[in-house]
C-alpha cells in the first residue's frame, strides 16, 4: 500500500462519494493519532498537536497552510499557545473523502519533520 503522503488531492465536486466504512478502516491505521469526530452530522478528522510555545505553534500553522494551498484543500485550524488543532473534512460533500486522509498524513509529516 502506497503512503498517503505520496498521494495528491484530487479535485472534489459536490456529490463526490464519501469514504466508506471499509475505506476508513483501511486508511485510519495510517494516521493513528487522528480521531473521527462528528459535528452537526458531518464526520471530520481531528488532531491536536503540542508545541513548547506560540512561535512553534504558529510556524506549524503556517506550514500546514502552505500545503493546504498547494493541494487546494483547506482545514480548520485553531492556533493557541502550545497547541494547534487541525480538522480536515471535505466541505463540498459534507463528509470525509480520501483527500482528508491524504492531508492528515501530510500534516503529520510536517509535525514529524519539525
MOPAC internal coordinates of N, CA, C and O (Angstrom, degrees):
PM7 1SCF
backbone

  N    0.0000 0     0.00 0     0.00 0    0    0    0
  C    1.4447 1     0.00 0     0.00 0    1    0    0
  C    1.5287 1   108.45 1     0.00 0    2    1    0
  O    1.2310 1   120.40 1   -50.55 1    3    2    1
  N    1.3065 1   116.84 1   129.45 1    3    2    1
  C    1.4638 1   121.76 1  -179.33 1    5    3    2
  C    1.5229 1   110.13 1   -71.47 1    6    5    3
  O    1.2310 1   121.27 1   -30.03 1    7    6    5
  N    1.3087 1   115.17 1   149.97 1    7    6    5
  C    1.4528 1   120.77 1   178.28 1    9    7    6
  C    1.5236 1   110.05 1   -68.40 1   10    9    7
  O    1.2310 1   120.68 1   -41.38 1   11   10    9
  N    1.3153 1   116.31 1   138.62 1   11   10    9
  C    1.4651 1   120.43 1   177.52 1   13   11   10
  C    1.5221 1   111.37 1   -60.61 1   14   13   11
  O    1.2310 1   120.20 1   149.54 1   15   14   13
  N    1.3297 1   117.22 1   -30.46 1   15   14   13
  C    1.4697 1   119.32 1  -178.01 1   17   15   14
  C    1.5172 1   112.43 1   -66.98 1   18   17   15
  O    1.2310 1   120.06 1   160.54 1   19   18   17
  N    1.3319 1   117.48 1   -19.46 1   19   18   17
  C    1.4589 1   121.17 1   179.47 1   21   19   18
  C    1.5272 1   112.31 1   -85.22 1   22   21   19
  O    1.2310 1   120.54 1   169.58 1   23   22   21
  N    1.3247 1   116.57 1   -10.42 1   23   22   21
  C    1.4553 1   120.68 1  -177.83 1   25   23   22
  C    1.5243 1   111.32 1   -88.03 1   26   25   23
  O    1.2310 1   121.01 1   -22.75 1   27   26   25
  N    1.3282 1   115.67 1   157.25 1   27   26   25
  C    1.4576 1   122.61 1   175.63 1   29   27   26
  C    1.5275 1   108.00 1  -110.44 1   30   29   27
  O    1.2310 1   121.11 1   -31.16 1   31   30   29
  N    1.3136 1   115.48 1   148.84 1   31   30   29
  C    1.4575 1   120.07 1   175.29 1   33   31   30
  C    1.5288 1   109.41 1   -69.03 1   34   33   31
  O    1.2310 1   121.33 1   -35.60 1   35   34   33
  N    1.3090 1   115.06 1   144.40 1   35   34   33
  C    1.4565 1   120.60 1   175.00 1   37   35   34
  C    1.5221 1   108.25 1  -103.56 1   38   37   35
  O    1.2310 1   120.64 1   -30.27 1   39   38   37
  N    1.3169 1   116.38 1   149.73 1   39   38   37
  C    1.4547 1   120.23 1   177.75 1   41   39   38
  C    1.5263 1   108.37 1   -59.99 1   42   41   39
  O    1.2310 1   120.87 1   -48.17 1   43   42   41
  N    1.2976 1   115.95 1   131.83 1   43   42   41
  C    1.4535 1   121.24 1  -175.82 1   45   43   42
  C    1.5280 1   108.63 1  -115.64 1   46   45   43
  O    1.2310 1   120.99 1   -52.42 1   47   46   45
  N    1.3032 1   115.72 1   127.58 1   47   46   45
  C    1.4671 1   121.21 1   179.83 1   49   47   46
  C    1.5134 1   110.50 1  -105.63 1   50   49   47
  O    1.2310 1   121.40 1   -22.02 1   51   50   49
  N    1.3098 1   114.93 1   157.98 1   51   50   49
  C    1.4491 1   120.14 1   174.37 1   53   51   50
  C    1.5189 1   107.92 1   -55.23 1   54   53   51
  O    1.2310 1   120.46 1   -45.87 1   55   54   53
  N    1.3295 1   116.73 1   134.13 1   55   54   53
  C    1.4533 1   120.87 1  -178.34 1   57   55   54
  C    1.5186 1   114.15 1    92.97 1   58   57   55
  O    1.2310 1   119.92 1   173.04 1   59   58   57
  N    1.3444 1   117.77 1    -6.96 1   59   58   57
  C    1.4660 1   120.15 1   176.19 1   61   59   58
  C    1.5343 1   108.07 1   -61.83 1   62   61   59
  O    1.2310 1   120.15 1   -31.63 1   63   62   61
  N    1.3151 1   117.31 1   148.37 1   63   62   61
  C    1.4675 1   119.04 1  -177.23 1   65   63   62
  C    1.5371 1   112.17 1   -70.58 1   66   65   63
  O    1.2310 1   121.61 1   -39.65 1   67   66   65
  N    1.3134 1   114.53 1   140.35 1   67   66   65
  C    1.4608 1   120.24 1   172.19 1   69   67   66
  C    1.5299 1   108.18 1   -77.57 1   70   69   67
  O    1.2310 1   120.74 1   -20.05 1   71   70   69
  N    1.3360 1   116.19 1   159.95 1   71   70   69
  C    1.4588 1   119.00 1   176.07 1   73   71   70
  C    1.5281 1   109.32 1   -64.14 1   74   73   71
  O    1.2310 1   121.30 1   -33.64 1   75   74   73
  N    1.3128 1   115.11 1   146.36 1   75   74   73
  C    1.4603 1   121.01 1   178.54 1   77   75   74
  C    1.5294 1   109.57 1   -85.42 1   78   77   75
  O    1.2310 1   120.69 1   -11.55 1   79   78   77
  N    1.3096 1   116.29 1   168.45 1   79   78   77
  C    1.4681 1   120.80 1   176.20 1   81   79   78
  C    1.5270 1   110.58 1   -58.96 1   82   81   79
  O    1.2310 1   120.36 1   142.99 1   83   82   81
  N    1.3319 1   116.93 1   -37.01 1   83   82   81
  C    1.4621 1   121.11 1   179.18 1   85   83   82
  C    1.5290 1   110.76 1   -66.62 1   86   85   83
  O    1.2310 1   120.52 1   139.11 1   87   86   85
  N    1.3256 1   116.62 1   -40.89 1   87   86   85
  C    1.4684 1   120.44 1   177.91 1   89   87   86
  C    1.5251 1   111.08 1   -66.13 1   90   89   87
  O    1.2310 1   120.48 1   140.19 1   91   90   89
  N    1.3092 1   116.68 1   -39.81 1   91   90   89
  C    1.4707 1   120.18 1   176.87 1   93   91   90
  C    1.5249 1   109.60 1   -61.00 1   94   93   91
  O    1.2310 1   120.26 1   136.30 1   95   94   93
  N    1.3241 1   117.10 1   -43.70 1   95   94   93
  C    1.4668 1   121.16 1   179.57 1   97   95   94
  C    1.5245 1   111.51 1   -61.80 1   98   97   95
  O    1.2310 1   120.12 1   148.34 1   99   98   97
  N    1.3265 1   117.38 1   -31.66 1   99   98   97
  C    1.4633 1   121.96 1   178.07 1  101   99   98
  C    1.5346 1   111.24 1   -78.01 1  102  101   99
  O    1.2310 1   120.15 1   140.36 1  103  102  101
  N    1.3203 1   117.31 1   -39.64 1  103  102  101
  C    1.4684 1   121.80 1  -173.55 1  105  103  102
  C    1.5256 1   113.67 1   -84.89 1  106  105  103
  O    1.2310 1   119.80 1   145.53 1  107  106  105
  N    1.3127 1   117.99 1   -34.47 1  107  106  105
  C    1.4697 1   122.12 1  -175.61 1  109  107  106
  C    1.5296 1   113.85 1   -55.33 1  110  109  107
  O    1.2310 1   118.84 1   138.86 1  111  110  109
  N    1.3352 1   119.81 1   -41.14 1  111  110  109
  C    1.4672 1   119.21 1   179.45 1  113  111  110
  C    1.5385 1   113.64 1   -62.33 1  114  113  111
  O    1.2310 1   120.26 1   160.04 1  115  114  113
  N    1.3320 1   117.11 1   -19.96 1  115  114  113
  C    1.4590 1   120.35 1   178.96 1  117  115  114
  C    1.5289 1   111.84 1   -79.51 1  118  117  115
  O    1.2310 1   120.48 1   166.37 1  119  118  117
  N    1.3302 1   116.68 1   -13.63 1  119  118  117
  C    1.4690 1   121.63 1   177.61 1  121  119  118
  C    1.5395 1   108.36 1  -134.60 1  122  121  119
  O    1.2310 1   120.21 1  -116.45 1  123  122  121
  N    1.3276 1   117.21 1    63.55 1  123  122  121
  C    1.4730 1   121.16 1  -168.88 1  125  123  122
  C    1.5297 1   116.01 1   -63.42 1  126  125  123
  O    1.2310 1   119.47 1   158.58 1  127  126  125
  N    1.3151 1   118.62 1   -21.42 1  127  126  125
  C    1.4676 1   120.97 1  -178.52 1  129  127  126
  C    1.5359 1   112.78 1   -84.05 1  130  129  127
  O    1.2310 1   120.62 1   172.48 1  131  130  129
  N    1.3124 1   116.42 1    -7.52 1  131  130  129
  C    1.4666 1   121.09 1  -178.19 1  133  131  130
  C    1.5248 1   109.89 1   -87.72 1  134  133  131
  O    1.2310 1   121.48 1   -34.80 1  135  134  133
  N    1.3393 1   114.78 1   145.20 1  135  134  133
  C    1.4622 1   120.93 1   179.88 1  137  135  134
  C    1.5215 1   109.67 1  -115.46 1  138  137  135
  O    1.2310 1   121.23 1   -37.68 1  139  138  137
  N    1.3222 1   115.25 1   142.32 1  139  138  137
  C    1.4575 1   120.12 1   173.11 1  141  139  138
  C    1.5231 1   108.03 1   -82.81 1  142  141  139
  O    1.2310 1   120.89 1   -56.32 1  143  142  141
  N    1.3051 1   115.91 1   123.68 1  143  142  141
  C    1.4601 1   122.49 1   177.96 1  145  143  142
  C    1.5174 1   107.98 1  -120.84 1  146  145  143
  O    1.2310 1   120.49 1   -26.06 1  147  146  145
  N    1.3125 1   116.67 1   153.94 1  147  146  145
  C    1.4593 1   119.73 1   174.30 1  149  147  146
  C    1.5219 1   108.24 1  -126.10 1  150  149  147
  O    1.2310 1   121.47 1   -54.87 1  151  150  149
  N    1.3218 1   114.79 1   125.13 1  151  150  149
  C    1.4640 1   121.03 1   178.39 1  153  151  150
  C    1.5241 1   108.80 1  -128.00 1  154  153  151
  O    1.2310 1   121.06 1   -54.75 1  155  154  153
  N    1.3027 1   115.58 1   125.25 1  155  154  153
  C    1.4707 1   121.51 1  -178.52 1  157  155  154
  C    1.5316 1   111.11 1    51.55 1  158  157  155
  O    1.2310 1   121.25 1  -141.55 1  159  158  157
  N    1.3383 1   115.21 1    38.45 1  159  158  157
  C    1.4508 1   120.73 1   177.68 1  161  159  158
  C    1.5159 1   115.05 1    78.51 1  162  161  159
  O    1.2310 1   120.13 1  -172.46 1  163  162  161
  N    1.3403 1   117.36 1     7.54 1  163  162  161
  C    1.4626 1   121.55 1  -177.87 1  165  163  162
  C    1.5239 1   109.66 1  -109.98 1  166  165  163
  O    1.2310 1   120.00 1   -62.81 1  167  166  165
  N    1.3488 1   117.60 1   117.19 1  167  166  165
  C    1.4695 1   119.19 1   177.04 1  169  167  166
  C    1.5282 1   110.42 1   -70.70 1  170  169  167
  O    1.2310 1   121.58 1   -39.46 1  171  170  169
  N    1.3252 1   114.59 1   140.54 1  171  170  169
  C    1.4612 1   121.50 1  -177.79 1  173  171  170
  C    1.5171 1   109.75 1  -142.69 1  174  173  171
  O    1.2310 1   121.02 1   -24.01 1  175  174  173
  N    1.3402 1   115.66 1   155.99 1  175  174  173
  C    1.4645 1   122.08 1   172.97 1  177  175  174
  C    1.5189 1   107.70 1  -101.09 1  178  177  175
  O    1.2310 1   120.66 1   -45.57 1  179  178  177
  N    1.3349 1   116.35 1   134.43 1  179  178  177
  C    1.4640 1   118.70 1  -178.22 1  181  179  178
  C    1.5274 1   110.94 1  -141.79 1  182  181  179
  O    1.2310 1   121.76 1   -36.60 1  183  182  181
  N    1.3240 1   114.24 1   143.40 1  183  182  181
  C    1.4664 1   120.97 1   175.47 1  185  183  182
  C    1.5168 1   108.78 1  -147.63 1  186  185  183
  O    1.2310 1   121.23 1   -36.72 1  187  186  185
  N    1.3305 1   115.25 1   143.28 1  187  186  185
  C    1.4605 1   122.09 1   174.68 1  189  187  186
  C    1.5234 1   107.51 1  -106.27 1  190  189  187
  O    1.2310 1   121.19 1   -55.32 1  191  190  189
  N    1.3235 1   115.34 1   124.68 1  191  190  189
  C    1.4675 1   122.35 1   177.10 1  193  191  190
  C    1.5241 1   108.37 1  -102.40 1  194  193  191
  O    1.2310 1   120.52 1   -39.63 1  195  194  193
  N    1.3273 1   116.60 1   140.37 1  195  194  193
  C    1.4699 1   122.33 1  -178.36 1  197  195  194
  C    1.5267 1   111.19 1  -105.76 1  198  197  195
  O    1.2310 1   121.32 1   -36.38 1  199  198  197
  N    1.3332 1   115.07 1   143.62 1  199  198  197
  C    1.4697 1   122.36 1  -179.43 1  201  199  198
  C    1.5260 1   109.25 1  -138.37 1  202  201  199
  O    1.2310 1   121.09 1   -15.92 1  203  202  201
  N    1.3410 1   115.53 1   164.08 1  203  202  201
  C    1.4612 1   121.22 1  -178.82 1  205  203  202
  C    1.5175 1   112.84 1   -78.02 1  206  205  203
  O    1.2310 1   120.70 1   158.83 1  207  206  205
  N    1.3521 1   116.27 1   -21.17 1  207  206  205
  C    1.4619 1   118.90 1  -176.96 1  209  207  206
  C    1.5273 1   110.20 1  -162.15 1  210  209  207
  O    1.2310 1   120.85 1    -0.74 1  211  210  209
  N    1.3165 1   115.98 1   179.26 1  211  210  209
  C    1.4574 1   121.16 1  -178.61 1  213  211  210
  C    1.5266 1   111.77 1   -70.90 1  214  213  211
  O    1.2310 1   120.09 1   144.40 1  215  214  213
  N    1.3268 1   117.43 1   -35.60 1  215  214  213
  C    1.4630 1   120.93 1  -178.81 1  217  215  214
  C    1.5283 1   110.45 1   -59.83 1  218  217  215
  O    1.2310 1   119.98 1   135.01 1  219  218  217
  N    1.3283 1   117.64 1   -44.99 1  219  218  217
  C    1.4649 1   121.25 1   178.17 1  221  219  218
  C    1.5238 1   111.14 1   -65.71 1  222  221  219
  O    1.2310 1   120.55 1   138.86 1  223  222  221
  N    1.3186 1   116.55 1   -41.14 1  223  222  221
  C    1.4650 1   120.76 1   178.96 1  225  223  222
  C    1.5312 1   110.70 1   -62.14 1  226  225  223
  O    1.2310 1   120.77 1   137.37 1  227  226  225
  N    1.3144 1   116.14 1   -42.63 1  227  226  225
  C    1.4657 1   119.98 1  -179.97 1  229  227  226
  C    1.5253 1   111.91 1   -67.82 1  230  229  227
  O    1.2310 1   120.22 1   140.67 1  231  230  229
  N    1.3239 1   117.19 1   -39.33 1  231  230  229
  C    1.4709 1   120.46 1   177.48 1  233  231  230
  C    1.5313 1   110.10 1   -61.87 1  234  233  231
  O    1.2310 1   120.30 1   138.07 1  235  234  233
  N    1.3224 1   117.04 1   -41.93 1  235  234  233
  C    1.4546 1   121.24 1   177.62 1  237  235  234
  C    1.5320 1   110.64 1   -63.29 1  238  237  235
  O    1.2310 1   120.57 1   135.28 1  239  238  237
  N    1.3226 1   116.51 1   -44.72 1  239  238  237
  C    1.4634 1   121.25 1   177.84 1  241  239  238
  C    1.5221 1   110.36 1   -56.25 1  242  241  239
  O    1.2310 1   120.23 1   134.22 1  243  242  241
  N    1.3222 1   117.17 1   -45.78 1  243  242  241
  C    1.4615 1   121.15 1   179.82 1  245  243  242
  C    1.5274 1   111.66 1   -64.40 1  246  245  243
  O    1.2310 1   120.13 1   141.54 1  247  246  245
  N    1.3351 1   117.35 1   -38.46 1  247  246  245
  C    1.4700 1   120.54 1   178.54 1  249  247  246
  C    1.5311 1   110.55 1   -66.08 1  250  249  247
  O    1.2310 1   120.15 1   139.81 1  251  250  249
  N    1.3249 1   117.33 1   -40.19 1  251  250  249
  C    1.4682 1   120.37 1   176.83 1  253  251  250
  C    1.5278 1   109.49 1   -64.94 1  254  253  251
  O    1.2310 1   120.55 1   140.12 1  255  254  253
  N    1.3189 1   116.56 1   -39.88 1  255  254  253
  C    1.4661 1   120.19 1   177.22 1  257  255  254
  C    1.5218 1   112.54 1   -60.32 1  258  257  255
  O    1.2310 1   120.56 1   142.61 1  259  258  257
  N    1.3160 1   116.53 1   -37.39 1  259  258  257
  C    1.4691 1   120.41 1   179.21 1  261  259  258
  C    1.5265 1   111.71 1   -65.23 1  262  261  259
  O    1.2310 1   120.17 1   134.53 1  263  262  261
  N    1.3389 1   117.28 1   -45.47 1  263  262  261
  C    1.4735 1   117.69 1   179.64 1  265  263  262
  C    1.5235 1   110.70 1   -69.67 1  266  265  263
  O    1.2310 1   120.48 1   147.27 1  267  266  265
  N    1.3250 1   116.70 1   -32.73 1  267  266  265
  C    1.4651 1   119.95 1   177.34 1  269  267  266
  C    1.5290 1   110.10 1   -60.77 1  270  269  267
  O    1.2310 1   120.67 1   135.67 1  271  270  269
  N    1.3187 1   116.33 1   -44.33 1  271  270  269
  C    1.4693 1   120.62 1   177.71 1  273  271  270
  C    1.5265 1   110.82 1   -64.45 1  274  273  271
  O    1.2310 1   120.32 1   136.60 1  275  274  273
  N    1.3391 1   116.99 1   -43.40 1  275  274  273
  C    1.4633 1   121.03 1   179.60 1  277  275  274
  C    1.5268 1   111.87 1   -60.23 1  278  277  275
  O    1.2310 1   120.62 1   141.19 1  279  278  277
  N    1.3208 1   116.42 1   -38.81 1  279  278  277
  C    1.4696 1   121.21 1  -176.49 1  281  279  278
  C    1.5334 1   112.33 1   -90.89 1  282  281  279
  O    1.2310 1   120.05 1   167.79 1  283  282  281
  N    1.3265 1   117.50 1   -12.21 1  283  282  281
  C    1.4551 1   119.75 1  -177.68 1  285  283  282
  C    1.5170 1   113.38 1    69.10 1  286  285  283
  O    1.2310 1   120.89 1  -149.30 1  287  286  285
  N    1.3408 1   115.90 1    30.70 1  287  286  285
  C    1.4723 1   121.41 1  -178.99 1  289  287  286
  C    1.5225 1   106.39 1  -141.17 1  290  289  287
  O    1.2310 1   120.19 1   -55.01 1  291  290  289
  N    1.3309 1   117.24 1   124.99 1  291  290  289
  C    1.4586 1   120.89 1  -167.26 1  293  291  290
  C    1.5289 1   112.62 1  -122.09 1  294  293  291
  O    1.2310 1   120.53 1   -43.83 1  295  294  293
  N    1.3378 1   116.58 1   136.17 1  295  294  293
  C    1.4580 1   121.35 1  -179.36 1  297  295  294
  C    1.5294 1   111.56 1   -95.03 1  298  297  295
  O    1.2310 1   121.75 1    -6.04 1  299  298  297
  N    1.3037 1   114.26 1   173.96 1  299  298  297
  C    1.4621 1   121.12 1   163.82 1  301  299  298
  C    1.5233 1   105.22 1   -89.56 1  302  301  299
  O    1.2310 1   120.45 1   -47.52 1  303  302  301
  N    1.3212 1   116.74 1   132.48 1  303  302  301
  C    1.4648 1   122.39 1  -178.86 1  305  303  302
  C    1.5249 1   109.31 1  -125.90 1  306  305  303
  O    1.2310 1   120.77 1   -50.86 1  307  306  305
  N    1.3250 1   116.13 1   129.14 1  307  306  305
  C    1.4547 1   121.52 1   173.83 1  309  307  306
  C    1.5244 1   106.78 1  -120.00 1  310  309  307
  O    1.2310 1   120.85 1   -70.33 1  311  310  309
  N    1.3272 1   115.98 1   109.67 1  311  310  309
  C    1.4597 1   121.77 1  -178.25 1  313  311  310
  C    1.5181 1   108.78 1  -102.56 1  314  313  311
  O    1.2310 1   121.17 1   -55.29 1  315  314  313
  N    1.3345 1   115.37 1   124.71 1  315  314  313
  C    1.4617 1   121.93 1   179.37 1  317  315  314
  C    1.5213 1   108.47 1  -133.53 1  318  317  315
  O    1.2310 1   120.42 1    -8.28 1  319  318  317
  N    1.3210 1   116.80 1   171.72 1  319  318  317
  C    1.4497 1   119.71 1   175.41 1  321  319  318
  C    1.5240 1   107.25 1   -61.33 1  322  321  319
  O    1.2310 1   120.79 1   -61.70 1  323  322  321
  N    1.3218 1   116.10 1   118.30 1  323  322  321
  C    1.4621 1   121.73 1   173.91 1  325  323  322
  C    1.5224 1   116.48 1    82.66 1  326  325  323
  O    1.2310 1   119.79 1  -179.31 1  327  326  325
  N    1.3267 1   118.01 1     0.69 1  327  326  325
  C    1.4652 1   117.53 1   178.57 1  329  327  326
  C    1.5222 1   111.73 1  -157.75 1  330  329  327
  O    1.2310 1   122.07 1   -24.83 1  331  330  329
  N    1.3255 1   113.64 1   155.17 1  331  330  329
  C    1.4604 1   121.75 1   172.69 1  333  331  330
  C    1.5255 1   106.79 1  -135.08 1  334  333  331
  O    1.2310 1   121.00 1   -54.14 1  335  334  333
  N    1.3230 1   115.69 1   125.86 1  335  334  333
  C    1.4562 1   121.16 1   174.74 1  337  335  334
  C    1.5245 1   107.12 1   -99.93 1  338  337  335
  O    1.2310 1   121.12 1   -54.93 1  339  338  337
  N    1.3350 1   115.47 1   125.07 1  339  338  337
  C    1.4593 1   121.67 1  -179.44 1  341  339  338
  C    1.5266 1   107.48 1  -115.42 1  342  341  339
  O    1.2310 1   120.87 1   -49.60 1  343  342  341
  N    1.3187 1   115.93 1   130.40 1  343  342  341
  C    1.4593 1   121.57 1   179.74 1  345  343  342
  C    1.5231 1   108.97 1  -128.40 1  346  345  343
  O    1.2310 1   121.24 1   -56.41 1  347  346  345
  N    1.3194 1   115.24 1   123.59 1  347  346  345
  C    1.4690 1   121.81 1   179.39 1  349  347  346
  C    1.5154 1   109.87 1  -112.79 1  350  349  347
  O    1.2310 1   120.37 1   -44.77 1  351  350  349
  N    1.3121 1   116.90 1   135.23 1  351  350  349
  C    1.4558 1   125.49 1   166.92 1  353  351  350
  C    1.5139 1   106.73 1  -163.81 1  354  353  351
  O    1.2310 1   120.80 1   -15.40 1  355  354  353
  N    1.3109 1   116.07 1   164.60 1  355  354  353
  C    1.4561 1   120.08 1  -177.16 1  357  355  354
  C    1.5215 1   108.58 1  -101.06 1  358  357  355
  O    1.2310 1   121.78 1   -71.46 1  359  358  357
  N    1.3183 1   114.20 1   108.54 1  359  358  357
  C    1.4590 1   121.09 1  -174.63 1  361  359  358
  C    1.5327 1   112.68 1   -58.57 1  362  361  359
  O    1.2310 1   120.39 1   138.66 1  363  362  361
  N    1.3272 1   116.86 1   -41.34 1  363  362  361
  C    1.4750 1   120.72 1  -175.31 1  365  363  362
  C    1.5231 1   113.15 1   -62.86 1  366  365  363
  O    1.2310 1   120.49 1   149.36 1  367  366  365
  N    1.3367 1   116.67 1   -30.64 1  367  366  365
  C    1.4660 1   119.08 1  -178.42 1  369  367  366
  C    1.5253 1   110.92 1  -108.65 1  370  369  367
  O    1.2310 1   120.29 1  -177.14 1  371  370  369
  N    1.3300 1   117.05 1     2.86 1  371  370  369
  C    1.4664 1   122.37 1   178.89 1  373  371  370
  C    1.5254 1   111.48 1    50.61 1  374  373  371
  O    1.2310 1   121.80 1  -130.98 1  375  374  373
  N    1.3444 1   114.15 1    49.02 1  375  374  373
  C    1.4519 1   119.45 1   179.52 1  377  375  374
  C    1.5171 1   111.21 1  -179.06 1  378  377  375
  O    1.2310 1   121.20 1    18.73 1  379  378  377
  N    1.3002 1   115.32 1  -161.27 1  379  378  377
  C    1.4612 1   121.06 1  -176.57 1  381  379  378
  C    1.5187 1   111.50 1   -98.93 1  382  381  379
  O    1.2310 1   121.55 1   -41.28 1  383  382  381
  N    1.3154 1   114.64 1   138.72 1  383  382  381
  C    1.4576 1   124.78 1   176.96 1  385  383  382
  C    1.5303 1   106.34 1  -125.68 1  386  385  383
  O    1.2310 1   119.79 1   -16.70 1  387  386  385
  N    1.2963 1   118.01 1   163.30 1  387  386  385
  C    1.4702 1   120.82 1   177.13 1  389  387  386
  C    1.5287 1   110.79 1   -54.81 1  390  389  387
  O    1.2310 1   120.39 1   145.93 1  391  390  389
  N    1.3429 1   116.86 1   -34.07 1  391  390  389
  C    1.4685 1   120.79 1   177.91 1  393  391  390
  C    1.5240 1   112.30 1   -52.26 1  394  393  391
  O    1.2310 1   120.08 1   142.66 1  395  394  393
  N    1.3241 1   117.45 1   -37.34 1  395  394  393
  C    1.4637 1   120.60 1  -178.07 1  397  395  394
  C    1.5308 1   111.27 1   -66.07 1  398  397  395
  O    1.2310 1   120.55 1   142.61 1  399  398  397
  N    1.3064 1   116.56 1   -37.39 1  399  398  397
  C    1.4635 1   120.81 1   177.67 1  401  399  398
  C    1.5319 1   110.64 1   -70.95 1  402  401  399
  O    1.2310 1   120.67 1   141.18 1  403  402  401
  N    1.3221 1   116.32 1   -38.82 1  403  402  401
  C    1.4676 1   120.79 1   175.87 1  405  403  402
  C    1.5242 1   109.68 1   -59.38 1  406  405  403
  O    1.2310 1   120.72 1   132.40 1  407  406  405
  N    1.3253 1   116.23 1   -47.60 1  407  406  405
  C    1.4664 1   119.79 1  -177.29 1  409  407  406
  C    1.5263 1   112.18 1   -70.18 1  410  409  407
  O    1.2310 1   120.09 1   146.66 1  411  410  409
  N    1.3194 1   117.43 1   -33.34 1  411  410  409
  C    1.4656 1   119.80 1   175.27 1  413  411  410
  C    1.5299 1   109.52 1   -62.42 1  414  413  411
  O    1.2310 1   120.02 1   136.05 1  415  414  413
  N    1.3285 1   117.56 1   -43.95 1  415  414  413
  C    1.4674 1   120.98 1   178.62 1  417  415  414
  C    1.5124 1   111.05 1   -63.90 1  418  417  415
  O    1.2310 1   119.99 1   139.99 1  419  418  417
  N    1.3213 1   117.62 1   -40.01 1  419  418  417
  C    1.4686 1   120.76 1   178.26 1  421  419  418
  C    1.5228 1   111.20 1   -67.57 1  422  421  419
  O    1.2310 1   120.43 1   145.19 1  423  422  421
  N    1.3151 1   116.79 1   -34.81 1  423  422  421
  C    1.4710 1   120.96 1   176.60 1  425  423  422
  C    1.5316 1   109.65 1   -64.79 1  426  425  423
  O    1.2310 1   120.43 1   136.78 1  427  426  425
  N    1.3280 1   116.79 1   -43.22 1  427  426  425
  C    1.4727 1   120.54 1   176.07 1  429  427  426
  C    1.5229 1   111.24 1   -59.47 1  430  429  427
  O    1.2310 1   120.41 1   139.33 1  431  430  429
  N    1.3306 1   116.81 1   -40.67 1  431  430  429
  C    1.4646 1   120.85 1  -179.60 1  433  431  430
  C    1.5205 1   111.15 1   -63.47 1  434  433  431
  O    1.2310 1   119.85 1   141.79 1  435  434  433
  N    1.3171 1   117.89 1   -38.21 1  435  434  433
  C    1.4638 1   121.14 1   176.07 1  437  435  434
  C    1.5193 1   109.94 1   -62.22 1  438  437  435
  O    1.2310 1   120.44 1   133.83 1  439  438  437
  N    1.3138 1   116.77 1   -46.17 1  439  438  437
  C    1.4646 1   121.52 1  -178.70 1  441  439  438
  C    1.5332 1   110.70 1   -62.23 1  442  441  439
  O    1.2310 1   120.89 1   135.67 1  443  442  441
  N    1.3385 1   115.90 1   -44.33 1  443  442  441
  C    1.4554 1   120.13 1  -178.05 1  445  443  442
  C    1.5276 1   112.50 1   -68.46 1  446  445  443
  O    1.2310 1   120.13 1   153.55 1  447  446  445
  N    1.3159 1   117.36 1   -26.45 1  447  446  445
  C    1.4688 1   120.45 1  -179.76 1  449  447  446
  C    1.5371 1   112.23 1   -83.56 1  450  449  447
  O    1.2310 1   120.97 1   167.04 1  451  450  449
  N    1.3310 1   115.75 1   -12.96 1  451  450  449
  C    1.4695 1   119.83 1  -177.35 1  453  451  450
  C    1.4529 1   111.27 1   -84.58 1  454  453  451
  O    1.2310 1   120.10 1   180.00 1  455  454  453

